[in-house]
């Protein structure tokens, strides 16, 4: 019984810690996109798409939807050639 309780508590702590760590990476990706936009030359269509994805990523981050935020930010980074 104690082992099961301990395992449940440990799993909850790990889930919370990983979620918080993932959430804190969104701003780092937004900053990388912002820096790349200063020097990268893109077509008007790609520039609009990157800016839209970046805005969507920030909005999702602010709403606590970090998986969706990272999906949008990753797509923007791919267009910019950020690894």
PDB file of N, CA, C and O in Angstrom:
ATOM      1  N   UNK A   1       0.830  -1.193   0.000  1.00  0.00           N
ATOM      2  CA  UNK A   1       0.000   0.000   0.000  1.00  0.00           C
ATOM      3  C   UNK A   1       0.867   1.246   0.000  1.00  0.00           C
ATOM      4  O   UNK A   1       0.628   2.181  -0.763  1.00  0.00           O
ATOM      5  N   UNK A   2       1.893   1.252   0.876  1.00  0.00           N
ATOM      6  CA  UNK A   2       2.773   2.417   0.929  1.00  0.00           C
ATOM      7  C   UNK A   2       3.549   2.576  -0.370  1.00  0.00           C
ATOM      8  O   UNK A   2       3.792   3.697  -0.819  1.00  0.00           O
ATOM      9  N   UNK A   3       3.932   1.475  -0.966  1.00  0.00           N
ATOM     10  CA  UNK A   3       4.688   1.516  -2.217  1.00  0.00           C
ATOM     11  C   UNK A   3       3.844   2.126  -3.328  1.00  0.00           C
ATOM     12  O   UNK A   3       4.333   2.939  -4.113  1.00  0.00           O
ATOM     13  N   UNK A   4       2.591   1.736  -3.389  1.00  0.00           N
ATOM     14  CA  UNK A   4       1.691   2.263  -4.410  1.00  0.00           C
ATOM     15  C   UNK A   4       1.457   3.763  -4.203  1.00  0.00           C
ATOM     16  O   UNK A   4       1.438   4.523  -5.171  1.00  0.00           O
ATOM     17  N   UNK A   5       1.282   4.189  -2.961  1.00  0.00           N
ATOM     18  CA  UNK A   5       1.095   5.599  -2.652  1.00  0.00           C
ATOM     19  C   UNK A   5       2.346   6.393  -3.037  1.00  0.00           C
ATOM     20  O   UNK A   5       2.252   7.460  -3.644  1.00  0.00           O
ATOM     21  N   UNK A   6       3.498   5.871  -2.682  1.00  0.00           N
ATOM     22  CA  UNK A   6       4.757   6.541  -3.014  1.00  0.00           C
ATOM     23  C   UNK A   6       4.920   6.657  -4.527  1.00  0.00           C
ATOM     24  O   UNK A   6       5.330   7.705  -5.026  1.00  0.00           O
ATOM     25  N   UNK A   7       4.609   5.605  -5.250  1.00  0.00           N
ATOM     26  CA  UNK A   7       4.728   5.616  -6.705  1.00  0.00           C
ATOM     27  C   UNK A   7       3.779   6.641  -7.321  1.00  0.00           C
ATOM     28  O   UNK A   7       4.143   7.332  -8.273  1.00  0.00           O
ATOM     29  N   UNK A   8       2.583   6.741  -6.788  1.00  0.00           N
ATOM     30  CA  UNK A   8       1.609   7.714  -7.291  1.00  0.00           C
ATOM     31  C   UNK A   8       2.078   9.139  -7.044  1.00  0.00           C
ATOM     32  O   UNK A   8       1.969  10.000  -7.917  1.00  0.00           O
ATOM     33  N   UNK A   9       2.594   9.379  -5.861  1.00  0.00           N
ATOM     34  CA  UNK A   9       3.100  10.721  -5.527  1.00  0.00           C
ATOM     35  C   UNK A   9       4.305  11.055  -6.403  1.00  0.00           C
ATOM     36  O   UNK A   9       4.408  12.174  -6.905  1.00  0.00           O
ATOM     37  N   UNK A  10       5.204  10.116  -6.591  1.00  0.00           N
ATOM     38  CA  UNK A  10       6.392  10.341  -7.415  1.00  0.00           C
ATOM     39  C   UNK A  10       5.992  10.643  -8.863  1.00  0.00           C
ATOM     40  O   UNK A  10       6.567  11.526  -9.499  1.00  0.00           O
ATOM     41  N   UNK A  11       5.017   9.914  -9.369  1.00  0.00           N
ATOM     42  CA  UNK A  11       4.561  10.145 -10.743  1.00  0.00           C
ATOM     43  C   UNK A  11       3.937  11.528 -10.884  1.00  0.00           C
ATOM     44  O   UNK A  11       4.166  12.211 -11.882  1.00  0.00           O
ATOM     45  N   UNK A  12       3.155  11.944  -9.900  1.00  0.00           N
ATOM     46  CA  UNK A  12       2.529  13.264  -9.938  1.00  0.00           C
ATOM     47  C   UNK A  12       3.580  14.370  -9.896  1.00  0.00           C
ATOM     48  O   UNK A  12       3.474  15.362 -10.616  1.00  0.00           O
ATOM     49  N   UNK A  13       4.584  14.198  -9.058  1.00  0.00           N
ATOM     50  CA  UNK A  13       5.655  15.192  -8.960  1.00  0.00           C
ATOM     51  C   UNK A  13       6.417  15.288 -10.282  1.00  0.00           C
ATOM     52  O   UNK A  13       6.726  16.387 -10.742  1.00  0.00           O
ATOM     53  N   UNK A  14       6.718  14.157 -10.883  1.00  0.00           N
ATOM     54  CA  UNK A  14       7.447  14.150 -12.154  1.00  0.00           C
ATOM     55  C   UNK A  14       6.622  14.793 -13.270  1.00  0.00           C
ATOM     56  O   UNK A  14       7.162  15.524 -14.101  1.00  0.00           O
ATOM     57  N   UNK A  15       5.336  14.526 -13.290  1.00  0.00           N
ATOM     58  CA  UNK A  15       4.461  15.107 -14.298  1.00  0.00           C
ATOM     59  C   UNK A  15       4.412  16.616 -14.151  1.00  0.00           C
ATOM     60  O   UNK A  15       4.504  17.339 -15.143  1.00  0.00           O
ATOM     61  N   UNK A  16       4.267  17.099 -12.932  1.00  0.00           N
ATOM     62  CA  UNK A  16       4.230  18.538 -12.677  1.00  0.00           C
ATOM     63  C   UNK A  16       5.551  19.185 -13.059  1.00  0.00           C
ATOM     64  O   UNK A  16       5.558  20.239 -13.694  1.00  0.00           O
ATOM     65  N   UNK A  17       6.658  18.578 -12.687  1.00  0.00           N
ATOM     66  CA  UNK A  17       7.982  19.140 -12.974  1.00  0.00           C
ATOM     67  C   UNK A  17       8.232  19.199 -14.479  1.00  0.00           C
ATOM     68  O   UNK A  17       8.759  20.193 -14.979  1.00  0.00           O
ATOM     69  N   UNK A  18       7.866  18.158 -15.197  1.00  0.00           N
ATOM     70  CA  UNK A  18       8.095  18.161 -16.645  1.00  0.00           C
ATOM     71  C   UNK A  18       7.194  19.174 -17.338  1.00  0.00           C
ATOM     72  O   UNK A  18       7.608  19.795 -18.317  1.00  0.00           O
ATOM     73  N   UNK A  19       5.987  19.349 -16.855  1.00  0.00           N
ATOM     74  CA  UNK A  19       5.071  20.325 -17.431  1.00  0.00           C
ATOM     75  C   UNK A  19       5.609  21.737 -17.228  1.00  0.00           C
ATOM     76  O   UNK A  19       5.566  22.556 -18.146  1.00  0.00           O
ATOM     77  N   UNK A  20       6.109  22.021 -16.044  1.00  0.00           N
ATOM     78  CA  UNK A  20       6.660  23.345 -15.753  1.00  0.00           C
ATOM     79  C   UNK A  20       7.905  23.603 -16.588  1.00  0.00           C
ATOM     80  O   UNK A  20       8.101  24.717 -17.073  1.00  0.00           O
ATOM     81  N   UNK A  21       8.735  22.610 -16.761  1.00  0.00           N
ATOM     82  CA  UNK A  21       9.948  22.769 -17.562  1.00  0.00           C
ATOM     83  C   UNK A  21       9.592  23.012 -19.024  1.00  0.00           C
ATOM     84  O   UNK A  21      10.212  23.842 -19.689  1.00  0.00           O
ATOM     85  N   UNK A  22       8.605  22.295 -19.515  1.00  0.00           N
ATOM     86  CA  UNK A  22       8.174  22.455 -20.896  1.00  0.00           C
ATOM     87  C   UNK A  22       7.590  23.844 -21.115  1.00  0.00           C
ATOM     88  O   UNK A  22       7.836  24.473 -22.144  1.00  0.00           O
ATOM     89  N   UNK A  23       6.823  24.316 -20.154  1.00  0.00           N
ATOM     90  CA  UNK A  23       6.206  25.638 -20.258  1.00  0.00           C
ATOM     91  C   UNK A  23       7.254  26.728 -20.307  1.00  0.00           C
ATOM     92  O   UNK A  23       7.086  27.723 -21.011  1.00  0.00           O
ATOM     93  N   UNK A  24       8.331  26.550 -19.567  1.00  0.00           N
ATOM     94  CA  UNK A  24       9.346  27.600 -19.524  1.00  0.00           C
ATOM     95  C   UNK A  24      10.182  27.634 -20.789  1.00  0.00           C
ATOM     96  O   UNK A  24      10.926  28.593 -20.998  1.00  0.00           O
ATOM     97  N   UNK A  25      10.086  26.618 -21.641  1.00  0.00           N
ATOM     98  CA  UNK A  25      10.863  26.641 -22.879  1.00  0.00           C
ATOM     99  C   UNK A  25      10.177  27.453 -23.972  1.00  0.00           C
ATOM    100  O   UNK A  25      10.835  27.857 -24.931  1.00  0.00           O
ATOM    101  N   UNK A  26       8.896  27.700 -23.858  1.00  0.00           N
ATOM    102  CA  UNK A  26       8.188  28.478 -24.877  1.00  0.00           C
ATOM    103  C   UNK A  26       8.820  29.864 -25.074  1.00  0.00           C
ATOM    104  O   UNK A  26       9.095  30.246 -26.212  1.00  0.00           O
ATOM    105  N   UNK A  27       9.056  30.626 -24.000  1.00  0.00           N
ATOM    106  CA  UNK A  27       9.667  31.945 -24.180  1.00  0.00           C
ATOM    107  C   UNK A  27      11.051  31.885 -24.836  1.00  0.00           C
ATOM    108  O   UNK A  27      11.420  32.794 -25.580  1.00  0.00           O
ATOM    109  N   UNK A  28      11.804  30.842 -24.572  1.00  0.00           N
ATOM    110  CA  UNK A  28      13.118  30.697 -25.206  1.00  0.00           C
ATOM    111  C   UNK A  28      12.966  30.544 -26.711  1.00  0.00           C
ATOM    112  O   UNK A  28      13.739  31.116 -27.479  1.00  0.00           O
ATOM    113  N   UNK A  29      11.982  29.780 -27.129  1.00  0.00           N
ATOM    114  CA  UNK A  29      11.733  29.584 -28.557  1.00  0.00           C
ATOM    115  C   UNK A  29      11.220  30.876 -29.199  1.00  0.00           C
ATOM    116  O   UNK A  29      11.604  31.207 -30.320  1.00  0.00           O
ATOM    117  N   UNK A  30      10.361  31.598 -28.496  1.00  0.00           N
ATOM    118  CA  UNK A  30       9.869  32.870 -29.021  1.00  0.00           C
ATOM    119  C   UNK A  30      11.028  33.853 -29.205  1.00  0.00           C
ATOM    120  O   UNK A  30      11.089  34.569 -30.205  1.00  0.00           O
ATOM    121  N   UNK A  31      11.930  33.882 -28.251  1.00  0.00           N
ATOM    122  CA  UNK A  31      13.088  34.771 -28.338  1.00  0.00           C
ATOM    123  C   UNK A  31      13.977  34.386 -29.518  1.00  0.00           C
ATOM    124  O   UNK A  31      14.463  35.259 -30.237  1.00  0.00           O
ATOM    125  N   UNK A  32      14.192  33.092 -29.719  1.00  0.00           N
ATOM    126  CA  UNK A  32      15.006  32.629 -30.842  1.00  0.00           C
ATOM    127  C   UNK A  32      14.376  33.037 -32.173  1.00  0.00           C
ATOM    128  O   UNK A  32      15.080  33.436 -33.101  1.00  0.00           O
ATOM    129  N   UNK A  33      13.068  32.936 -32.263  1.00  0.00           N
ATOM    130  CA  UNK A  33      12.357  33.339 -33.479  1.00  0.00           C
ATOM    131  C   UNK A  33      12.511  34.840 -33.694  1.00  0.00           C
ATOM    132  O   UNK A  33      12.796  35.286 -34.805  1.00  0.00           O
ATOM    133  N   UNK A  34      12.324  35.616 -32.632  1.00  0.00           N
ATOM    134  CA  UNK A  34      12.458  37.074 -32.735  1.00  0.00           C
ATOM    135  C   UNK A  34      13.851  37.470 -33.211  1.00  0.00           C
ATOM    136  O   UNK A  34      13.990  38.361 -34.049  1.00  0.00           O
ATOM    137  N   UNK A  35      14.874  36.821 -32.686  1.00  0.00           N
ATOM    138  CA  UNK A  35      16.252  37.120 -33.086  1.00  0.00           C
ATOM    139  C   UNK A  35      16.491  36.753 -34.548  1.00  0.00           C
ATOM    140  O   UNK A  35      17.132  37.504 -35.285  1.00  0.00           O
ATOM    141  N   UNK A  36      15.981  35.612 -34.960  1.00  0.00           N
ATOM    142  CA  UNK A  36      16.166  35.176 -36.345  1.00  0.00           C
ATOM    143  C   UNK A  36      15.444  36.094 -37.323  1.00  0.00           C
ATOM    144  O   UNK A  36      15.931  36.334 -38.428  1.00  0.00           O
ATOM    145  N   UNK A  37      14.290  36.608 -36.921  1.00  0.00           N
ATOM    146  CA  UNK A  37      13.531  37.499 -37.806  1.00  0.00           C
ATOM    147  C   UNK A  37      14.285  38.793 -38.105  1.00  0.00           C
ATOM    148  O   UNK A  37      14.039  39.431 -39.129  1.00  0.00           O
ATOM    149  N   UNK A  38      15.192  39.179 -37.227  1.00  0.00           N
ATOM    150  CA  UNK A  38      15.955  40.415 -37.429  1.00  0.00           C
ATOM    151  C   UNK A  38      16.933  40.306 -38.595  1.00  0.00           C
ATOM    152  O   UNK A  38      17.254  41.310 -39.231  1.00  0.00           O
ATOM    153  N   UNK A  39      17.405  39.102 -38.877  1.00  0.00           N
ATOM    154  CA  UNK A  39      18.458  38.943 -39.879  1.00  0.00           C
ATOM    155  C   UNK A  39      18.081  38.036 -41.049  1.00  0.00           C
ATOM    156  O   UNK A  39      18.776  38.021 -42.065  1.00  0.00           O
ATOM    157  N   UNK A  40      17.008  37.292 -40.920  1.00  0.00           N
ATOM    158  CA  UNK A  40      16.631  36.334 -41.955  1.00  0.00           C
ATOM    159  C   UNK A  40      15.837  37.018 -43.057  1.00  0.00           C
ATOM    160  O   UNK A  40      14.958  37.837 -42.789  1.00  0.00           O
ATOM    161  N   UNK A  41      16.153  36.675 -44.290  1.00  0.00           N
ATOM    162  CA  UNK A  41      15.387  37.184 -45.422  1.00  0.00           C
ATOM    163  C   UNK A  41      14.427  36.088 -45.882  1.00  0.00           C
ATOM    164  O   UNK A  41      14.839  35.002 -46.289  1.00  0.00           O
ATOM    165  N   UNK A  42      13.153  36.404 -45.806  1.00  0.00           N
ATOM    166  CA  UNK A  42      12.108  35.465 -46.219  1.00  0.00           C
ATOM    167  C   UNK A  42      11.198  36.145 -47.228  1.00  0.00           C
ATOM    168  O   UNK A  42      11.169  37.372 -47.332  1.00  0.00           O
ATOM    169  N   UNK A  43      10.464  35.341 -47.959  1.00  0.00           N
ATOM    170  CA  UNK A  43       9.433  35.913 -48.827  1.00  0.00           C
ATOM    171  C   UNK A  43       8.363  36.541 -47.926  1.00  0.00           C
ATOM    172  O   UNK A  43       8.276  36.236 -46.737  1.00  0.00           O
ATOM    173  N   UNK A  44       7.559  37.416 -48.515  1.00  0.00           N
ATOM    174  CA  UNK A  44       6.492  38.056 -47.732  1.00  0.00           C
ATOM    175  C   UNK A  44       5.539  37.011 -47.167  1.00  0.00           C
ATOM    176  O   UNK A  44       5.065  37.141 -46.038  1.00  0.00           O
ATOM    177  N   UNK A  45       5.261  35.977 -47.951  1.00  0.00           N
ATOM    178  CA  UNK A  45       4.342  34.922 -47.501  1.00  0.00           C
ATOM    179  C   UNK A  45       4.929  34.154 -46.320  1.00  0.00           C
ATOM    180  O   UNK A  45       4.236  33.898 -45.336  1.00  0.00           O
ATOM    181  N   UNK A  46       6.213  33.784 -46.419  1.00  0.00           N
ATOM    182  CA  UNK A  46       6.848  33.056 -45.314  1.00  0.00           C
ATOM    183  C   UNK A  46       6.980  33.933 -44.074  1.00  0.00           C
ATOM    184  O   UNK A  46       6.799  33.463 -42.951  1.00  0.00           O
ATOM    185  N   UNK A  47       7.298  35.215 -44.283  1.00  0.00           N
ATOM    186  CA  UNK A  47       7.410  36.141 -43.155  1.00  0.00           C
ATOM    187  C   UNK A  47       6.071  36.244 -42.431  1.00  0.00           C
ATOM    188  O   UNK A  47       6.023  36.208 -41.201  1.00  0.00           O
ATOM    189  N   UNK A  48       4.991  36.371 -43.187  1.00  0.00           N
ATOM    190  CA  UNK A  48       3.656  36.454 -42.588  1.00  0.00           C
ATOM    191  C   UNK A  48       3.319  35.163 -41.843  1.00  0.00           C
ATOM    192  O   UNK A  48       2.737  35.199 -40.759  1.00  0.00           O
ATOM    193  N   UNK A  49       3.686  34.027 -42.429  1.00  0.00           N
ATOM    194  CA  UNK A  49       3.396  32.741 -41.789  1.00  0.00           C
ATOM    195  C   UNK A  49       4.171  32.602 -40.480  1.00  0.00           C
ATOM    196  O   UNK A  49       3.613  32.181 -39.467  1.00  0.00           O
ATOM    197  N   UNK A  50       5.468  32.958 -40.502  1.00  0.00           N
ATOM    198  CA  UNK A  50       6.289  32.854 -39.294  1.00  0.00           C
ATOM    199  C   UNK A  50       5.739  33.768 -38.200  1.00  0.00           C
ATOM    200  O   UNK A  50       5.622  33.360 -37.045  1.00  0.00           O
ATOM    201  N   UNK A  51       5.406  34.992 -38.565  1.00  0.00           N
ATOM    202  CA  UNK A  51       4.880  35.932 -37.566  1.00  0.00           C
ATOM    203  C   UNK A  51       3.541  35.442 -37.005  1.00  0.00           C
ATOM    204  O   UNK A  51       3.265  35.597 -35.815  1.00  0.00           O
ATOM    205  N   UNK A  52       2.725  34.858 -37.861  1.00  0.00           N
ATOM    206  CA  UNK A  52       1.448  34.310 -37.394  1.00  0.00           C
ATOM    207  C   UNK A  52       1.637  33.133 -36.450  1.00  0.00           C
ATOM    208  O   UNK A  52       0.961  33.028 -35.427  1.00  0.00           O
ATOM    209  N   UNK A  53       2.569  32.245 -36.805  1.00  0.00           N
ATOM    210  CA  UNK A  53       2.857  31.089 -35.949  1.00  0.00           C
ATOM    211  C   UNK A  53       3.455  31.528 -34.616  1.00  0.00           C
ATOM    212  O   UNK A  53       3.140  30.963 -33.568  1.00  0.00           O
ATOM    213  N   UNK A  54       4.313  32.532 -34.666  1.00  0.00           N
ATOM    214  CA  UNK A  54       4.932  33.046 -33.445  1.00  0.00           C
ATOM    215  C   UNK A  54       3.861  33.647 -32.531  1.00  0.00           C
ATOM    216  O   UNK A  54       3.873  33.417 -31.322  1.00  0.00           O
ATOM    217  N   UNK A  55       2.937  34.417 -33.111  1.00  0.00           N
ATOM    218  CA  UNK A  55       1.849  35.018 -32.331  1.00  0.00           C
ATOM    219  C   UNK A  55       0.938  33.934 -31.748  1.00  0.00           C
ATOM    220  O   UNK A  55       0.519  34.017 -30.594  1.00  0.00           O
ATOM    221  N   UNK A  56       0.641  32.926 -32.555  1.00  0.00           N
ATOM    222  CA  UNK A  56      -0.186  31.814 -32.078  1.00  0.00           C
ATOM    223  C   UNK A  56       0.512  31.089 -30.930  1.00  0.00           C
ATOM    224  O   UNK A  56      -0.118  30.741 -29.932  1.00  0.00           O
ATOM    225  N   UNK A  57       1.822  30.865 -31.079  1.00  0.00           N
ATOM    226  CA  UNK A  57       2.584  30.206 -30.021  1.00  0.00           C
ATOM    227  C   UNK A  57       2.545  30.975 -28.718  1.00  0.00           C
ATOM    228  O   UNK A  57       2.395  30.387 -27.647  1.00  0.00           O
ATOM    229  N   UNK A  58       2.680  32.288 -28.805  1.00  0.00           N
ATOM    230  CA  UNK A  58       2.643  33.110 -27.595  1.00  0.00           C
ATOM    231  C   UNK A  58       1.257  33.073 -26.955  1.00  0.00           C
ATOM    232  O   UNK A  58       1.135  32.969 -25.734  1.00  0.00           O
ATOM    233  N   UNK A  59       0.215  33.158 -27.779  1.00  0.00           N
ATOM    234  CA  UNK A  59      -1.154  33.115 -27.256  1.00  0.00           C
ATOM    235  C   UNK A  59      -1.438  31.778 -26.563  1.00  0.00           C
ATOM    236  O   UNK A  59      -2.025  31.743 -25.481  1.00  0.00           O
ATOM    237  N   UNK A  60      -1.015  30.684 -27.197  1.00  0.00           N
ATOM    238  CA  UNK A  60      -1.227  29.361 -26.599  1.00  0.00           C
ATOM    239  C   UNK A  60      -0.446  29.237 -25.289  1.00  0.00           C
ATOM    240  O   UNK A  60      -0.948  28.670 -24.319  1.00  0.00           O
ATOM    241  N   UNK A  61       0.771  29.762 -25.258  1.00  0.00           N
ATOM    242  CA  UNK A  61       1.583  29.735 -24.037  1.00  0.00           C
ATOM    243  C   UNK A  61       0.863  30.475 -22.913  1.00  0.00           C
ATOM    244  O   UNK A  61       0.776  29.976 -21.791  1.00  0.00           O
ATOM    245  N   UNK A  62       0.352  31.655 -23.215  1.00  0.00           N
ATOM    246  CA  UNK A  62      -0.339  32.458 -22.197  1.00  0.00           C
ATOM    247  C   UNK A  62      -1.605  31.772 -21.698  1.00  0.00           C
ATOM    248  O   UNK A  62      -2.024  31.987 -20.561  1.00  0.00           O
ATOM    249  N   UNK A  63      -2.214  30.946 -22.548  1.00  0.00           N
ATOM    250  CA  UNK A  63      -3.425  30.218 -22.165  1.00  0.00           C
ATOM    251  C   UNK A  63      -3.120  28.864 -21.537  1.00  0.00           C
ATOM    252  O   UNK A  63      -4.034  28.093 -21.242  1.00  0.00           O
ATOM    253  N   UNK A  64      -1.831  28.571 -21.330  1.00  0.00           N
ATOM    254  CA  UNK A  64      -1.448  27.317 -20.683  1.00  0.00           C
ATOM    255  C   UNK A  64      -1.472  26.109 -21.601  1.00  0.00           C
ATOM    256  O   UNK A  64      -1.390  24.974 -21.131  1.00  0.00           O
ATOM    257  N   UNK A  65      -1.581  26.332 -22.893  1.00  0.00           N
ATOM    258  CA  UNK A  65      -1.627  25.237 -23.864  1.00  0.00           C
ATOM    259  C   UNK A  65      -0.237  25.078 -24.480  1.00  0.00           C
ATOM    260  O   UNK A  65      -0.011  25.432 -25.637  1.00  0.00           O
ATOM    261  N   UNK A  66       0.679  24.545 -23.693  1.00  0.00           N
ATOM    262  CA  UNK A  66       2.085  24.520 -24.071  1.00  0.00           C
ATOM    263  C   UNK A  66       2.399  23.543 -25.203  1.00  0.00           C
ATOM    264  O   UNK A  66       3.320  23.783 -25.984  1.00  0.00           O
ATOM    265  N   UNK A  67       1.654  22.456 -25.300  1.00  0.00           N
ATOM    266  CA  UNK A  67       1.871  21.531 -26.417  1.00  0.00           C
ATOM    267  C   UNK A  67       1.548  22.216 -27.747  1.00  0.00           C
ATOM    268  O   UNK A  67       2.299  22.110 -28.717  1.00  0.00           O
ATOM    269  N   UNK A  68       0.413  22.919 -27.769  1.00  0.00           N
ATOM    270  CA  UNK A  68       0.013  23.633 -28.984  1.00  0.00           C
ATOM    271  C   UNK A  68       0.979  24.786 -29.267  1.00  0.00           C
ATOM    272  O   UNK A  68       1.300  25.065 -30.422  1.00  0.00           O
ATOM    273  N   UNK A  69       1.433  25.446 -28.216  1.00  0.00           N
ATOM    274  CA  UNK A  69       2.394  26.533 -28.363  1.00  0.00           C
ATOM    275  C   UNK A  69       3.671  26.021 -29.013  1.00  0.00           C
ATOM    276  O   UNK A  69       4.173  26.622 -29.963  1.00  0.00           O
ATOM    277  N   UNK A  70       4.191  24.922 -28.507  1.00  0.00           N
ATOM    278  CA  UNK A  70       5.442  24.384 -29.031  1.00  0.00           C
ATOM    279  C   UNK A  70       5.281  23.893 -30.466  1.00  0.00           C
ATOM    280  O   UNK A  70       6.223  23.966 -31.254  1.00  0.00           O
ATOM    281  N   UNK A  71       4.104  23.399 -30.806  1.00  0.00           N
ATOM    282  CA  UNK A  71       3.853  22.944 -32.174  1.00  0.00           C
ATOM    283  C   UNK A  71       3.954  24.131 -33.139  1.00  0.00           C
ATOM    284  O   UNK A  71       4.602  24.033 -34.181  1.00  0.00           O
ATOM    285  N   UNK A  72       3.313  25.249 -32.791  1.00  0.00           N
ATOM    286  CA  UNK A  72       3.349  26.445 -33.641  1.00  0.00           C
ATOM    287  C   UNK A  72       4.757  27.037 -33.691  1.00  0.00           C
ATOM    288  O   UNK A  72       5.241  27.404 -34.762  1.00  0.00           O
ATOM    289  N   UNK A  73       5.411  27.129 -32.539  1.00  0.00           N
ATOM    290  CA  UNK A  73       6.755  27.704 -32.497  1.00  0.00           C
ATOM    291  C   UNK A  73       7.760  26.846 -33.253  1.00  0.00           C
ATOM    292  O   UNK A  73       8.654  27.370 -33.918  1.00  0.00           O
ATOM    293  N   UNK A  74       7.615  25.540 -33.153  1.00  0.00           N
ATOM    294  CA  UNK A  74       8.513  24.638 -33.874  1.00  0.00           C
ATOM    295  C   UNK A  74       8.347  24.772 -35.384  1.00  0.00           C
ATOM    296  O   UNK A  74       9.323  24.706 -36.132  1.00  0.00           O
ATOM    297  N   UNK A  75       7.120  24.958 -35.820  1.00  0.00           N
ATOM    298  CA  UNK A  75       6.865  25.134 -37.255  1.00  0.00           C
ATOM    299  C   UNK A  75       7.522  26.437 -37.745  1.00  0.00           C
ATOM    300  O   UNK A  75       8.124  26.471 -38.818  1.00  0.00           O
ATOM    301  N   UNK A  76       7.397  27.511 -36.939  1.00  0.00           N
ATOM    302  CA  UNK A  76       8.024  28.782 -37.296  1.00  0.00           C
ATOM    303  C   UNK A  76       9.546  28.631 -37.354  1.00  0.00           C
ATOM    304  O   UNK A  76      10.196  29.156 -38.258  1.00  0.00           O
ATOM    305  N   UNK A  77      10.101  27.912 -36.386  1.00  0.00           N
ATOM    306  CA  UNK A  77      11.551  27.701 -36.363  1.00  0.00           C
ATOM    307  C   UNK A  77      12.006  26.903 -37.581  1.00  0.00           C
ATOM    308  O   UNK A  77      13.084  27.153 -38.120  1.00  0.00           O
ATOM    309  N   UNK A  78      11.214  25.970 -38.003  1.00  0.00           N
ATOM    310  CA  UNK A  78      11.563  25.150 -39.171  1.00  0.00           C
ATOM    311  C   UNK A  78      11.652  26.030 -40.421  1.00  0.00           C
ATOM    312  O   UNK A  78      12.576  25.890 -41.222  1.00  0.00           O
ATOM    313  N   UNK A  79      10.692  26.929 -40.578  1.00  0.00           N
ATOM    314  CA  UNK A  79      10.702  27.838 -41.726  1.00  0.00           C
ATOM    315  C   UNK A  79      11.946  28.727 -41.671  1.00  0.00           C
ATOM    316  O   UNK A  79      12.557  29.015 -42.700  1.00  0.00           O
ATOM    317  N   UNK A  80      12.312  29.154 -40.471  1.00  0.00           N
ATOM    318  CA  UNK A  80      13.478  30.025 -40.300  1.00  0.00           C
ATOM    319  C   UNK A  80      14.806  29.278 -40.359  1.00  0.00           C
ATOM    320  O   UNK A  80      15.864  29.900 -40.455  1.00  0.00           O
ATOM    321  N   UNK A  81      14.758  27.968 -40.303  1.00  0.00           N
ATOM    322  CA  UNK A  81      15.983  27.175 -40.333  1.00  0.00           C
ATOM    323  C   UNK A  81      16.666  27.094 -38.979  1.00  0.00           C
ATOM    324  O   UNK A  81      17.865  26.826 -38.901  1.00  0.00           O
ATOM    325  N   UNK A  82      15.909  27.325 -37.912  1.00  0.00           N
ATOM    326  CA  UNK A  82      16.446  27.217 -36.556  1.00  0.00           C
ATOM    327  C   UNK A  82      16.379  25.759 -36.137  1.00  0.00           C
ATOM    328  O   UNK A  82      15.342  25.109 -36.271  1.00  0.00           O
ATOM    329  N   UNK A  83      17.503  25.250 -35.625  1.00  0.00           N
ATOM    330  CA  UNK A  83      17.537  23.848 -35.183  1.00  0.00           C
ATOM    331  C   UNK A  83      17.370  23.762 -33.701  1.00  0.00           C
ATOM    332  O   UNK A  83      17.372  22.666 -33.141  1.00  0.00           O
TER     333      UNK A  83
END
